Amino acid sequence: MAKKKLVRSANKVLAGVCGGIADYFDVDPTLVRVLYAVLSLFSAAFPGLLLYIILLLLIPEAGRNDHYEDAQVVE
């Protein structure tokens, strides 16, 4: 059974952060984007922008570490 990984999605509007989160939790990307926008506006926008930039730097882009998914763990 393959583990799910949080990666930035190819289904992106800006950088794929919200799309990647939506893919990870199996929800509609539009819903995640709208929730993120609403939460950002209610937090005076700056913390939301800062969080997005941090997630952009921390979450790897899809396809970067695909060779690890095929590796088998020997126990």
N, C-alpha and C positions, 0 to 999 in steps of 0.2 A: 504494500500500500504506500503510495507516494504521499509525502508530507506537503501540505500547502505552504507556499512561501509568499510573503508580502513583497511584491515588486511593483514598480511603477508600470502602469498599463500603456499599451499601444492605443487604447481608446482614451485619448487625451484632449483636453481643451487647452490647458497651459503646459503642464509637465507630466501629467499622468498620475499624480498623487491620489486624487479623489477616485479616479478610475481604478487604480490598483487596490485601494481600500475597499471599493465596491466589489471588485472581483474576489478579494480575499473572503469577504463576508457573504458572498452570493446575493447581493442586492443590486438594484438598479443604479447605475452611475449618476443619473440625473438626480435621484433622491439624495445621494451623498453630497453632490455639489450644492444642491439647494440648502441642505442642512448646514453645510460648512459655511455658506454665504450668510445665512441667517445668524448663526452663532458668531461669526466674525463681526457682523454689524452690531450685534448686541454687546460685544465686548470691546467696543470702540475701534474696531478694525485692526489696530496695530498688533495685538496679541495673536489674532488669527493669521495675519500676514507673516509674523515671525514664526509661528508654528508651521505654516506651509513651507517656508524656506528651510526650516530644520528638517522636516520630513523629506523634502526634496533632496537634501544632502545625505540623509540616512538611508532612505529606501533605494535599493539598487534598481536599475533599469531592467525591464524584462529582456531576457535573452543574454544577459551578461554572464551568468553562472549556470547556464543550462547543462554543461558537461557534468556538474555535480549531481544533477537529478538522476542521471543514468548509472551512476556508480553504485555498486552493491556493497553493503556493509557485511563484512565477514565477522561472525561472532564465534 
